[in-house]
Amino acid sequence: MTPTLKIDRLLVTKGTHVFFDELFKAGVNIIHGSNGSGKSTVTDFIFFGLGGDLSKWKPVAARAE
């Protein structure tokens, strides 16, 4: 069996406030949007959720700390 990682959902909350909630489908998921729409912030949250160490959060993402 080939090692596999599957992300089913990305849910970012602080207390009862939901900052981001997205379901992912099997296969390739494409994150797209215009400049400043939050694509990099979404990938930062995925990186952090996988155990990555972010030394500096973007201002909007820091509100979820």
N, CA, C and O atoms as a Tripos MOL2 file, in Angstrom:
@<TRIPOS>MOLECULE
protein
  260   259    65     0     0
PROTEIN
NO_CHARGES

@<TRIPOS>ATOM
      1 N           0.8330   -1.1750    0.0000 N.3       1 MET1
      2 CA          0.0000    0.0000    0.0000 C.3       1 MET1
      3 C           0.8820    1.2440    0.0000 C.2       1 MET1
      4 O           1.8820    1.2900    0.7160 O.2       1 MET1
      5 N           0.5360    2.2260   -0.7720 N.am      2 THR2
      6 CA          1.2780    3.4770   -0.8470 C.3       2 THR2
      7 C           0.8520    4.3970    0.2890 C.2       2 THR2
      8 O          -0.3440    4.5710    0.5260 O.2       2 THR2
      9 N           1.8230    4.9950    1.0030 N.am      3 PRO3
     10 CA          1.4420    5.9500    2.0530 C.3       3 PRO3
     11 C           0.6060    7.0900    1.4610 C.2       3 PRO3
     12 O           0.9220    7.6070    0.3890 O.2       3 PRO3
     13 N          -0.4380    7.4680    2.1540 N.am      4 THR4
     14 CA         -1.3730    8.4700    1.6490 C.3       4 THR4
     15 C          -1.8070    9.3950    2.7730 C.2       4 THR4
     16 O          -1.9540    8.9730    3.9200 O.2       4 THR4
     17 N          -2.0070   10.6420    2.4350 N.am      5 LEU5
     18 CA         -2.5740   11.6080    3.3630 C.3       5 LEU5
     19 C          -3.7920   12.2170    2.6860 C.2       5 LEU5
     20 O          -3.7160   12.6700    1.5440 O.2       5 LEU5
     21 N          -4.9080   12.2270    3.3900 N.am      6 LYS6
     22 CA         -6.1260   12.7930    2.8380 C.3       6 LYS6
     23 C          -6.7060   13.7790    3.8350 C.2       6 LYS6
     24 O          -6.9460   13.4320    4.9920 O.2       6 LYS6
     25 N          -6.9290   14.9960    3.3950 N.am      7 ILE7
     26 CA         -7.5830   16.0060    4.2190 C.3       7 ILE7
     27 C          -9.0400   16.0530    3.7760 C.2       7 ILE7
     28 O          -9.3420   16.3630    2.6240 O.2       7 ILE7
     29 N          -9.9320   15.7420    4.7020 N.am      8 ASP8
     30 CA        -11.3580   15.7450    4.3830 C.3       8 ASP8
     31 C         -11.9870   17.1150    4.5960 C.2       8 ASP8
     32 O         -12.8980   17.5160    3.8720 O.2       8 ASP8
     33 N         -11.4830   17.8290    5.6040 N.am      9 ARG9
     34 CA        -12.1070   19.1000    5.9560 C.3       9 ARG9
     35 C         -11.0890   19.9980    6.6380 C.2       9 ARG9
     36 O         -10.2330   19.5250    7.3860 O.2       9 ARG9
     37 N         -11.1850   21.2860    6.3780 N.am     10 LEU10
     38 CA        -10.3890   22.2730    7.0880 C.3      10 LEU10
     39 C         -11.3730   23.1860    7.8110 C.2      10 LEU10
     40 O         -12.1440   23.9100    7.1810 O.2      10 LEU10
     41 N         -11.3350   23.1420    9.1370 N.am     11 LEU11
     42 CA        -12.2140   23.9460    9.9740 C.3      11 LEU11
     43 C         -11.3370   24.7760   10.9030 C.2      11 LEU11
     44 O         -10.5790   24.2240   11.7020 O.2      11 LEU11
     45 N         -11.4370   26.0970   10.8010 N.am     12 VAL12
     46 CA        -10.6530   27.0060   11.6280 C.3      12 VAL12
     47 C         -11.6330   27.7890   12.5050 C.2      12 VAL12
     48 O         -12.4890   28.5190   12.0060 O.2      12 VAL12
     49 N         -11.4870   27.6200   13.8270 N.am     13 THR13
     50 CA        -12.3880   28.2800   14.7550 C.3      13 THR13
     51 C         -11.6140   28.9190   15.8960 C.2      13 THR13
     52 O         -10.4490   28.6040   16.1370 O.2      13 THR13
     53 N         -12.2760   29.8060   16.5770 N.am     14 LYS14
     54 CA        -11.7940   30.3490   17.8530 C.3      14 LYS14
     55 C         -13.0390   30.4920   18.7120 C.2      14 LYS14
     56 O         -13.9190   31.3080   18.4370 O.2      14 LYS14
     57 N         -13.0930   29.6730   19.7640 N.am     15 GLY15
     58 CA        -14.3140   29.6380   20.5650 C.3      15 GLY15
     59 C         -15.4670   29.1520   19.6940 C.2      15 GLY15
     60 O         -15.3880   28.0800   19.0960 O.2      15 GLY15
     61 N         -16.5170   29.9260   19.6250 N.am     16 THR16
     62 CA        -17.6730   29.5470   18.7940 C.3      16 THR16
     63 C         -17.6420   30.2110   17.4210 C.2      16 THR16
     64 O         -18.5110   29.9520   16.5880 O.2      16 THR16
     65 N         -16.6480   31.0660   17.1790 N.am     17 HIS17
     66 CA        -16.5570   31.7700   15.8890 C.3      17 HIS17
     67 C         -15.8620   30.8920   14.8510 C.2      17 HIS17
     68 O         -14.7610   30.3940   15.0880 O.2      17 HIS17
     69 N         -16.5050   30.7060   13.7110 N.am     18 VAL18
     70 CA        -15.9310   29.9250   12.6070 C.3      18 VAL18
     71 C         -15.2810   30.8960   11.6220 C.2      18 VAL18
     72 O         -15.9570   31.7360   11.0290 O.2      18 VAL18
     73 N         -13.9570   30.7720   11.4510 N.am     19 PHE19
     74 CA        -13.2260   31.6110   10.5050 C.3      19 PHE19
     75 C         -13.2600   31.0220    9.0990 C.2      19 PHE19
     76 O         -13.3640   31.7480    8.1100 O.2      19 PHE19
     77 N         -13.1710   29.6890    9.0240 N.am     20 PHE20
     78 CA        -13.1050   29.0380    7.7120 C.3      20 PHE20
     79 C         -13.5960   27.6110    7.8730 C.2      20 PHE20
     80 O         -13.2530   26.9390    8.8460 O.2      20 PHE20
     81 N         -14.3970   27.1460    6.9270 N.am     21 ASP21
     82 CA        -14.8960   25.7750    6.9510 C.3      21 ASP21
     83 C         -15.0490   25.3080    5.5130 C.2      21 ASP21
     84 O         -15.8840   25.8260    4.7710 O.2      21 ASP21
     85 N         -14.2510   24.3390    5.1250 N.am     22 GLU22
     86 CA        -14.2910   23.8420    3.7450 C.3      22 GLU22
     87 C         -14.1140   22.3320    3.7250 C.2      22 GLU22
     88 O         -13.2310   21.7870    4.3870 O.2      22 GLU22
     89 N         -14.9610   21.6690    2.9600 N.am     23 LEU23
     90 CA        -14.8230   20.2320    2.7290 C.3      23 LEU23
     91 C         -13.9630   20.0170    1.4940 C.2      23 LEU23
     92 O         -14.0820   20.7510    0.5130 O.2      23 LEU23
     93 N         -13.1030   19.0180    1.5440 N.am     24 PHE24
     94 CA        -12.2620   18.6760    0.4040 C.3      24 PHE24
     95 C         -12.7510   17.3650   -0.1940 C.2      24 PHE24
     96 O         -13.2250   16.4860    0.5260 O.2      24 PHE24
     97 N         -12.6370   17.2400   -1.4770 N.am     25 LYS25
     98 CA        -13.0460   16.0330   -2.1800 C.3      25 LYS25
     99 C         -11.8250   15.1360   -2.3970 C.2      25 LYS25
    100 O         -10.6870   15.5960   -2.3110 O.2      25 LYS25
    101 N         -12.0680   13.8630   -2.6780 N.am     26 ALA26
    102 CA        -10.9740   12.9490   -3.0010 C.3      26 ALA26
    103 C         -10.3070   13.4200   -4.2880 C.2      26 ALA26
    104 O         -10.9830   13.9030   -5.1950 O.2      26 ALA26
    105 N          -9.0050   13.2850   -4.3720 N.am     27 GLY27
    106 CA         -8.2780   13.7120   -5.5670 C.3      27 GLY27
    107 C          -7.6780   15.0900   -5.3710 C.2      27 GLY27
    108 O          -7.3370   15.4840   -4.2550 O.2      27 GLY27
    109 N          -7.5550   15.8120   -6.4640 N.am     28 VAL28
    110 CA         -6.9220   17.1280   -6.4520 C.3      28 VAL28
    111 C          -7.9720   18.2020   -6.1680 C.2      28 VAL28
    112 O          -9.0240   18.2400   -6.8060 O.2      28 VAL28
    113 N          -7.6760   19.0610   -5.2150 N.am     29 ASN29
    114 CA         -8.5220   20.2080   -4.9050 C.3      29 ASN29
    115 C          -7.7300   21.4600   -5.2520 C.2      29 ASN29
    116 O          -6.5660   21.5840   -4.8690 O.2      29 ASN29
    117 N          -8.3420   22.3800   -5.9650 N.am     30 ILE30
    118 CA         -7.6680   23.5980   -6.4000 C.3      30 ILE30
    119 C          -8.1870   24.7690   -5.5880 C.2      30 ILE30
    120 O          -9.3910   25.0180   -5.5240 O.2      30 ILE30
    121 N          -7.2600   25.4800   -4.9710 N.am     31 ILE31
    122 CA         -7.5990   26.6820   -4.2070 C.3      31 ILE31
    123 C          -7.3100   27.8640   -5.1240 C.2      31 ILE31
    124 O          -6.1600   28.1020   -5.4930 O.2      31 ILE31
    125 N          -8.3500   28.6000   -5.4900 N.am     32 HIS32
    126 CA         -8.1480   29.7140   -6.4230 C.3      32 HIS32
    127 C          -8.8870   30.9470   -5.9260 C.2      32 HIS32
    128 O          -9.8180   30.8510   -5.1280 O.2      32 HIS32
    129 N          -8.4670   32.0820   -6.4010 N.am     33 GLY33
    130 CA         -9.0970   33.3500   -6.0470 C.3      33 GLY33
    131 C          -8.1900   34.4900   -6.4570 C.2      33 GLY33
    132 O          -7.0430   34.2780   -6.8480 O.2      33 GLY33
    133 N          -8.7080   35.6850   -6.3660 N.am     34 SER34
    134 CA         -7.9260   36.8540   -6.7470 C.3      34 SER34
    135 C          -6.8850   37.1630   -5.6740 C.2      34 SER34
    136 O          -6.8920   36.5720   -4.5940 O.2      34 SER34
    137 N          -6.0020   38.0880   -5.9880 N.am     35 ASN35
    138 CA         -4.9760   38.5010   -5.0250 C.3      35 ASN35
    139 C          -5.6420   38.9980   -3.7500 C.2      35 ASN35
    140 O          -6.6150   39.7500   -3.7990 O.2      35 ASN35
    141 N          -5.1140   38.5750   -2.6140 N.am     36 GLY36
    142 CA         -5.6330   39.0220   -1.3320 C.3      36 GLY36
    143 C          -6.8930   38.3260   -0.8720 C.2      36 GLY36
    144 O          -7.5240   38.7610    0.0910 O.2      36 GLY36
    145 N          -7.2740   37.2390   -1.5520 N.am     37 SER37
    146 CA         -8.5250   36.5590   -1.1870 C.3      37 SER37
    147 C          -8.3370   35.5050   -0.0890 C.2      37 SER37
    148 O          -9.3260   34.9980    0.4400 O.2      37 SER37
    149 N          -7.0870   35.1650    0.2650 N.am     38 GLY38
    150 CA         -6.8440   34.2440    1.3650 C.3      38 GLY38
    151 C          -6.3010   32.8820    0.9900 C.2      38 GLY38
    152 O          -6.2620   31.9840    1.8310 O.2      38 GLY38
    153 N          -5.8820   32.7070   -0.2460 N.am     39 LYS39
    154 CA         -5.3490   31.3970   -0.6760 C.3      39 LYS39
    155 C          -4.1400   30.9850    0.1630 C.2      39 LYS39
    156 O          -4.0740   29.8500    0.6360 O.2      39 LYS39
    157 N          -3.2010   31.8810    0.3480 N.am     40 SER40
    158 CA         -1.9950   31.5580    1.1220 C.3      40 SER40
    159 C          -2.3390   31.3080    2.5760 C.2      40 SER40
    160 O          -1.7020   30.4740    3.2200 O.2      40 SER40
    161 N          -3.3210   32.0030    3.1090 N.am     41 THR41
    162 CA         -3.7390   31.7940    4.4900 C.3      41 THR41
    163 C          -4.3130   30.3920    4.6620 C.2      41 THR41
    164 O          -4.0470   29.7320    5.6670 O.2      41 THR41
    165 N          -5.0930   29.9360    3.6970 N.am     42 VAL42
    166 CA         -5.6420   28.5760    3.7450 C.3      42 VAL42
    167 C          -4.5080   27.5550    3.7420 C.2      42 VAL42
    168 O          -4.5280   26.6080    4.5290 O.2      42 VAL42
    169 N          -3.5280   27.7360    2.8740 N.am     43 THR43
    170 CA         -2.4100   26.7870    2.8300 C.3      43 THR43
    171 C          -1.5730   26.8750    4.1090 C.2      43 THR43
    172 O          -1.0200   25.8660    4.5460 O.2      43 THR43
    173 N          -1.4680   28.0670    4.7180 N.am     44 ASP44
    174 CA         -0.7680   28.1950    6.0030 C.3      44 ASP44
    175 C          -1.4790   27.3820    7.0790 C.2      44 ASP44
    176 O          -0.8240   26.7040    7.8700 O.2      44 ASP44
    177 N          -2.8090   27.4400    7.1210 N.am     45 PHE45
    178 CA         -3.5580   26.6560    8.1040 C.3      45 PHE45
    179 C          -3.3690   25.1570    7.8760 C.2      45 PHE45
    180 O          -3.2490   24.3990    8.8390 O.2      45 PHE45
    181 N          -3.3410   24.7240    6.6260 N.am     46 ILE46
    182 CA         -3.1030   23.3030    6.3340 C.3      46 ILE46
    183 C          -1.7010   22.9120    6.8160 C.2      46 ILE46
    184 O          -1.5300   21.8820    7.4680 O.2      46 ILE46
    185 N          -0.7110   23.7320    6.4950 N.am     47 PHE47
    186 CA          0.6680   23.4880    6.9290 C.3      47 PHE47
    187 C           0.7450   23.3770    8.4510 C.2      47 PHE47
    188 O           1.3790   22.4610    8.9740 O.2      47 PHE47
    189 N           0.1060   24.3000    9.1620 N.am     48 PHE48
    190 CA          0.1030   24.2930   10.6160 C.3      48 PHE48
    191 C          -0.5980   23.0430   11.1480 C.2      48 PHE48
    192 O          -0.1270   22.4250   12.1030 O.2      48 PHE48
    193 N          -1.7150   22.6720   10.5350 N.am     49 GLY49
    194 CA         -2.4590   21.4890   10.9590 C.3      49 GLY49
    195 C          -1.6800   20.2000   10.7770 C.2      49 GLY49
    196 O          -1.9290   19.2150   11.4720 O.2      49 GLY49
    197 N          -0.7410   20.2030    9.8470 N.am     50 LEU50
    198 CA          0.1040   19.0350    9.6210 C.3      50 LEU50
    199 C           1.3440   19.0350   10.5130 C.2      50 LEU50
    200 O           2.1990   18.1560   10.4030 O.2      50 LEU50
    201 N           1.4320   20.0320   11.3960 N.am     51 GLY51
    202 CA          2.5530   20.0770   12.3310 C.3      51 GLY51
    203 C           3.6310   21.0700   11.9730 C.2      51 GLY51
    204 O           4.6640   21.1280   12.6400 O.2      51 GLY51
    205 N           3.4120   21.8510   10.9350 N.am     52 GLY52
    206 CA          4.3990   22.8470   10.5360 C.3      52 GLY52
    207 C           4.4800   23.9820   11.5400 C.2      52 GLY52
    208 O           3.5100   24.2680   12.2420 O.2      52 GLY52
    209 N           5.6180   24.6170   11.6080 N.am     53 ASP53
    210 CA          5.8340   25.7190   12.5370 C.3      53 ASP53
    211 C           5.8240   27.0270   11.7580 C.2      53 ASP53
    212 O           6.7070   27.2770   10.9380 O.2      53 ASP53
    213 N           4.8270   27.8550   12.0180 N.am     54 LEU54
    214 CA          4.7720   29.1720   11.3840 C.3      54 LEU54
    215 C           5.2740   30.2060   12.3760 C.2      54 LEU54
    216 O           4.7120   30.3530   13.4620 O.2      54 LEU54
    217 N           6.3340   30.9250   12.0070 N.am     55 SER55
    218 CA          6.8890   31.9140   12.9260 C.3      55 SER55
    219 C           6.0770   33.2000   12.9090 C.2      55 SER55
    220 O           6.0700   33.9320   13.8990 O.2      55 SER55
    221 N           5.3910   33.4920   11.8070 N.am     56 LYS56
    222 CA          4.6100   34.7220   11.7430 C.3      56 LYS56
    223 C           3.3350   34.4710   10.9410 C.2      56 LYS56
    224 O           3.3870   34.1530    9.7530 O.2      56 LYS56
    225 N           2.1980   34.6180   11.6030 N.am     57 TRP57
    226 CA          0.9060   34.4720   10.9350 C.3      57 TRP57
    227 C           0.5520   35.7650   10.2120 C.2      57 TRP57
    228 O           0.9410   36.8520   10.6380 O.2      57 TRP57
    229 N          -0.1770   35.6400    9.1300 N.am     58 LYS58
    230 CA         -0.7290   36.8200    8.4650 C.3      58 LYS58
    231 C          -1.7320   37.4570    9.4270 C.2      58 LYS58
    232 O          -2.3110   36.7440   10.2460 O.2      58 LYS58
    233 N          -1.9600   38.7690    9.3600 N.am     59 PRO59
    234 CA         -2.8390   39.4430   10.3340 C.3      59 PRO59
    235 C          -4.2190   38.8190   10.4650 C.2      59 PRO59
    236 O          -4.7190   38.6730   11.5800 O.2      59 PRO59
    237 N          -4.8440   38.4490    9.3620 N.am     60 VAL60
    238 CA         -6.1860   37.8600    9.4540 C.3      60 VAL60
    239 C          -6.1390   36.4850   10.0990 C.2      60 VAL60
    240 O          -7.0600   36.1230   10.8320 O.2      60 VAL60
    241 N          -5.0990   35.7160    9.8490 N.am     61 ALA61
    242 CA         -4.9650   34.3830   10.4470 C.3      61 ALA61
    243 C          -4.6340   34.4780   11.9300 C.2      61 ALA61
    244 O          -5.0280   33.6070   12.7060 O.2      61 ALA61
    245 N          -3.9230   35.5150   12.3330 N.am     62 ALA62
    246 CA         -3.5430   35.6670   13.7350 C.3      62 ALA62
    247 C          -4.7600   35.8660   14.6340 C.2      62 ALA62
    248 O          -4.6900   35.6050   15.8350 O.2      62 ALA62
    249 N          -5.8660   36.3220   14.0680 N.am     63 ARG63
    250 CA         -7.0860   36.5040   14.8700 C.3      63 ARG63
    251 C          -7.6440   35.1720   15.3490 C.2      63 ARG63
    252 O          -8.4320   35.1390   16.2940 O.2      63 ARG63
    253 N          -7.2470   34.0630   14.7090 N.am     64 ALA64
    254 CA         -7.7410   32.7330   15.0980 C.3      64 ALA64
    255 C          -6.8760   32.0920   16.1750 C.2      64 ALA64
    256 O          -7.2060   31.0130   16.6660 O.2      64 ALA64
    257 N          -5.7660   32.7420   16.5560 N.am     65 GLU65
    258 CA         -4.8790   32.1630   17.5810 C.3      65 GLU65
    259 C          -5.5700   32.0860   18.9160 C.2      65 GLU65
    260 O          -4.9770   31.6270   19.8920 O.2      65 GLU65
@<TRIPOS>BOND
     1     1     2 1
     2     2     3 1
     3     3     4 2
     4     3     5 am
     5     5     6 1
     6     6     7 1
     7     7     8 2
     8     7     9 am
     9     9    10 1
    10    10    11 1
    11    11    12 2
    12    11    13 am
    13    13    14 1
    14    14    15 1
    15    15    16 2
    16    15    17 am
    17    17    18 1
    18    18    19 1
    19    19    20 2
    20    19    21 am
    21    21    22 1
    22    22    23 1
    23    23    24 2
    24    23    25 am
    25    25    26 1
    26    26    27 1
    27    27    28 2
    28    27    29 am
    29    29    30 1
    30    30    31 1
    31    31    32 2
    32    31    33 am
    33    33    34 1
    34    34    35 1
    35    35    36 2
    36    35    37 am
    37    37    38 1
    38    38    39 1
    39    39    40 2
    40    39    41 am
    41    41    42 1
    42    42    43 1
    43    43    44 2
    44    43    45 am
    45    45    46 1
    46    46    47 1
    47    47    48 2
    48    47    49 am
    49    49    50 1
    50    50    51 1
    51    51    52 2
    52    51    53 am
    53    53    54 1
    54    54    55 1
    55    55    56 2
    56    55    57 am
    57    57    58 1
    58    58    59 1
    59    59    60 2
    60    59    61 am
    61    61    62 1
    62    62    63 1
    63    63    64 2
    64    63    65 am
    65    65    66 1
    66    66    67 1
    67    67    68 2
    68    67    69 am
    69    69    70 1
    70    70    71 1
    71    71    72 2
    72    71    73 am
    73    73    74 1
    74    74    75 1
    75    75    76 2
    76    75    77 am
    77    77    78 1
    78    78    79 1
    79    79    80 2
    80    79    81 am
    81    81    82 1
    82    82    83 1
    83    83    84 2
    84    83    85 am
    85    85    86 1
    86    86    87 1
    87    87    88 2
    88    87    89 am
    89    89    90 1
    90    90    91 1
    91    91    92 2
    92    91    93 am
    93    93    94 1
    94    94    95 1
    95    95    96 2
    96    95    97 am
    97    97    98 1
    98    98    99 1
    99    99   100 2
   100    99   101 am
   101   101   102 1
   102   102   103 1
   103   103   104 2
   104   103   105 am
   105   105   106 1
   106   106   107 1
   107   107   108 2
   108   107   109 am
   109   109   110 1
   110   110   111 1
   111   111   112 2
   112   111   113 am
   113   113   114 1
   114   114   115 1
   115   115   116 2
   116   115   117 am
   117   117   118 1
   118   118   119 1
   119   119   120 2
   120   119   121 am
   121   121   122 1
   122   122   123 1
   123   123   124 2
   124   123   125 am
   125   125   126 1
   126   126   127 1
   127   127   128 2
   128   127   129 am
   129   129   130 1
   130   130   131 1
   131   131   132 2
   132   131   133 am
   133   133   134 1
   134   134   135 1
   135   135   136 2
   136   135   137 am
   137   137   138 1
   138   138   139 1
   139   139   140 2
   140   139   141 am
   141   141   142 1
   142   142   143 1
   143   143   144 2
   144   143   145 am
   145   145   146 1
   146   146   147 1
   147   147   148 2
   148   147   149 am
   149   149   150 1
   150   150   151 1
   151   151   152 2
   152   151   153 am
   153   153   154 1
   154   154   155 1
   155   155   156 2
   156   155   157 am
   157   157   158 1
   158   158   159 1
   159   159   160 2
   160   159   161 am
   161   161   162 1
   162   162   163 1
   163   163   164 2
   164   163   165 am
   165   165   166 1
   166   166   167 1
   167   167   168 2
   168   167   169 am
   169   169   170 1
   170   170   171 1
   171   171   172 2
   172   171   173 am
   173   173   174 1
   174   174   175 1
   175   175   176 2
   176   175   177 am
   177   177   178 1
   178   178   179 1
   179   179   180 2
   180   179   181 am
   181   181   182 1
   182   182   183 1
   183   183   184 2
   184   183   185 am
   185   185   186 1
   186   186   187 1
   187   187   188 2
   188   187   189 am
   189   189   190 1
   190   190   191 1
   191   191   192 2
   192   191   193 am
   193   193   194 1
   194   194   195 1
   195   195   196 2
   196   195   197 am
   197   197   198 1
   198   198   199 1
   199   199   200 2
   200   199   201 am
   201   201   202 1
   202   202   203 1
   203   203   204 2
   204   203   205 am
   205   205   206 1
   206   206   207 1
   207   207   208 2
   208   207   209 am
   209   209   210 1
   210   210   211 1
   211   211   212 2
   212   211   213 am
   213   213   214 1
   214   214   215 1
   215   215   216 2
   216   215   217 am
   217   217   218 1
   218   218   219 1
   219   219   220 2
   220   219   221 am
   221   221   222 1
   222   222   223 1
   223   223   224 2
   224   223   225 am
   225   225   226 1
   226   226   227 1
   227   227   228 2
   228   227   229 am
   229   229   230 1
   230   230   231 1
   231   231   232 2
   232   231   233 am
   233   233   234 1
   234   234   235 1
   235   235   236 2
   236   235   237 am
   237   237   238 1
   238   238   239 1
   239   239   240 2
   240   239   241 am
   241   241   242 1
   242   242   243 1
   243   243   244 2
   244   243   245 am
   245   245   246 1
   246   246   247 1
   247   247   248 2
   248   247   249 am
   249   249   250 1
   250   250   251 1
   251   251   252 2
   252   251   253 am
   253   253   254 1
   254   254   255 1
   255   255   256 2
   256   255   257 am
   257   257   258 1
   258   258   259 1
   259   259   260 2
@<TRIPOS>SUBSTRUCTURE
     1 MET1         2 RESIDUE 1 A MET
     2 THR2         6 RESIDUE 1 A THR
     3 PRO3        10 RESIDUE 1 A PRO
     4 THR4        14 RESIDUE 1 A THR
     5 LEU5        18 RESIDUE 1 A LEU
     6 LYS6        22 RESIDUE 1 A LYS
     7 ILE7        26 RESIDUE 1 A ILE
     8 ASP8        30 RESIDUE 1 A ASP
     9 ARG9        34 RESIDUE 1 A ARG
    10 LEU10       38 RESIDUE 1 A LEU
    11 LEU11       42 RESIDUE 1 A LEU
    12 VAL12       46 RESIDUE 1 A VAL
    13 THR13       50 RESIDUE 1 A THR
    14 LYS14       54 RESIDUE 1 A LYS
    15 GLY15       58 RESIDUE 1 A GLY
    16 THR16       62 RESIDUE 1 A THR
    17 HIS17       66 RESIDUE 1 A HIS
    18 VAL18       70 RESIDUE 1 A VAL
    19 PHE19       74 RESIDUE 1 A PHE
    20 PHE20       78 RESIDUE 1 A PHE
    21 ASP21       82 RESIDUE 1 A ASP
    22 GLU22       86 RESIDUE 1 A GLU
    23 LEU23       90 RESIDUE 1 A LEU
    24 PHE24       94 RESIDUE 1 A PHE
    25 LYS25       98 RESIDUE 1 A LYS
    26 ALA26      102 RESIDUE 1 A ALA
    27 GLY27      106 RESIDUE 1 A GLY
    28 VAL28      110 RESIDUE 1 A VAL
    29 ASN29      114 RESIDUE 1 A ASN
    30 ILE30      118 RESIDUE 1 A ILE
    31 ILE31      122 RESIDUE 1 A ILE
    32 HIS32      126 RESIDUE 1 A HIS
    33 GLY33      130 RESIDUE 1 A GLY
    34 SER34      134 RESIDUE 1 A SER
    35 ASN35      138 RESIDUE 1 A ASN
    36 GLY36      142 RESIDUE 1 A GLY
    37 SER37      146 RESIDUE 1 A SER
    38 GLY38      150 RESIDUE 1 A GLY
    39 LYS39      154 RESIDUE 1 A LYS
    40 SER40      158 RESIDUE 1 A SER
    41 THR41      162 RESIDUE 1 A THR
    42 VAL42      166 RESIDUE 1 A VAL
    43 THR43      170 RESIDUE 1 A THR
    44 ASP44      174 RESIDUE 1 A ASP
    45 PHE45      178 RESIDUE 1 A PHE
    46 ILE46      182 RESIDUE 1 A ILE
    47 PHE47      186 RESIDUE 1 A PHE
    48 PHE48      190 RESIDUE 1 A PHE
    49 GLY49      194 RESIDUE 1 A GLY
    50 LEU50      198 RESIDUE 1 A LEU
    51 GLY51      202 RESIDUE 1 A GLY
    52 GLY52      206 RESIDUE 1 A GLY
    53 ASP53      210 RESIDUE 1 A ASP
    54 LEU54      214 RESIDUE 1 A LEU
    55 SER55      218 RESIDUE 1 A SER
    56 LYS56      222 RESIDUE 1 A LYS
    57 TRP57      226 RESIDUE 1 A TRP
    58 LYS58      230 RESIDUE 1 A LYS
    59 PRO59      234 RESIDUE 1 A PRO
    60 VAL60      238 RESIDUE 1 A VAL
    61 ALA61      242 RESIDUE 1 A ALA
    62 ALA62      246 RESIDUE 1 A ALA
    63 ARG63      250 RESIDUE 1 A ARG
    64 ALA64      254 RESIDUE 1 A ALA
    65 GLU65      258 RESIDUE 1 A GLU
